[in-house]
Amino acid sequence: MSTTFLPLPVCEEDFARSLGFETFDDLIDASEPLFSPVGELWFVAPLSNGDWLAWLFPDYDDIHEFDSYEAALDFVQPGVLV
């Protein structure tokens, strides 16, 4: 018998707090919604360390951190700033 490990669901509030926001609503208010060329909904948010995070909704993934808004935008929508 094999075991399958399912990822634990991420709580919106925990995700927001891990990024330095008090609530998920605060994170959403600070974020800009963007659509990728294939129609995925992303949000780009400024972080307290001066970086920018691009996160795919509803994955709540904090690995796409960038030095600038422009770099985050280019990640989500390549070629828009040309």
Wavefront OBJ file of the C-alpha trace (Angstrom):
o trace
v 0.000 0.000 0.000
v 1.393 3.378 -0.940
v 0.873 6.588 0.938
v -0.015 9.836 -0.765
v 0.827 13.042 1.021
v -1.482 15.927 0.302
v -0.249 19.443 0.967
v -1.863 21.109 3.939
v -4.266 23.853 2.948
v -2.833 27.294 3.586
v -4.915 29.615 5.690
v -5.337 33.008 4.022
v -4.717 34.821 7.312
v -1.533 32.843 8.026
v -0.266 33.566 4.525
v -0.881 37.300 4.949
v 0.772 37.389 8.379
v 3.810 35.510 7.058
v 4.257 38.359 4.569
v 3.992 41.072 7.225
v 0.319 41.998 6.800
v -2.116 41.969 9.706
v -4.977 40.431 7.748
v -5.655 38.843 4.386
v -7.817 41.855 3.534
v -4.803 44.126 4.151
v -2.752 41.999 1.767
v -5.448 42.156 -0.911
v -5.811 45.934 -0.458
v -2.045 46.375 -0.953
v -1.949 44.047 -3.974
v -2.545 44.658 -7.654
v -4.457 41.925 -9.499
v -2.942 40.918 -12.843
v -3.777 38.270 -15.395
v -1.032 36.222 -17.017
v -1.078 35.653 -20.782
v -2.812 32.302 -20.159
v -5.513 33.841 -17.960
v -4.178 32.968 -14.482
v -5.010 35.463 -11.728
v -1.891 36.746 -9.991
v -1.440 39.414 -7.355
v 1.619 41.637 -6.997
v 2.201 43.074 -3.527
v 4.877 45.248 -1.928
v 6.641 43.659 1.035
v 7.990 45.424 4.113
v 11.591 44.585 3.098
v 11.211 46.624 -0.111
v 10.789 43.597 -2.373
v 7.693 42.668 -4.360
v 5.855 39.361 -4.283
v 3.954 37.849 -7.198
v 1.577 35.149 -6.027
v -0.854 33.030 -7.969
v -4.393 32.974 -6.599
v -5.387 30.788 -4.801
v -2.051 28.977 -4.360
v -0.690 31.320 -1.650
v 2.895 30.677 -2.695
v 5.548 33.109 -1.467
v 8.488 31.991 -3.610
v 8.222 34.565 -6.421
v 9.906 37.565 -4.763
v 11.456 40.345 -6.836
v 13.598 43.452 -6.337
v 11.086 45.731 -8.042
v 7.484 46.061 -9.155
v 8.668 46.036 -12.761
v 10.443 42.683 -12.296
v 7.323 41.172 -10.705
v 5.145 42.545 -13.506
v 7.511 41.146 -16.141
v 7.319 37.734 -14.449
v 3.498 37.689 -14.553
v 3.061 39.471 -17.881
v 6.284 39.021 -19.896
v 6.910 41.736 -22.455
v 4.339 44.221 -21.142
v 6.998 46.797 -20.229
v 8.749 46.680 -23.644
l 1 2 3 4 5 6 7 8 9 10 11 12 13 14 15 16 17 18 19 20 21 22 23 24 25 26 27 28 29 30 31 32 33 34 35 36 37 38 39 40 41 42 43 44 45 46 47 48 49 50 51 52 53 54 55 56 57 58 59 60 61 62 63 64 65 66 67 68 69 70 71 72 73 74 75 76 77 78 79 80 81 82
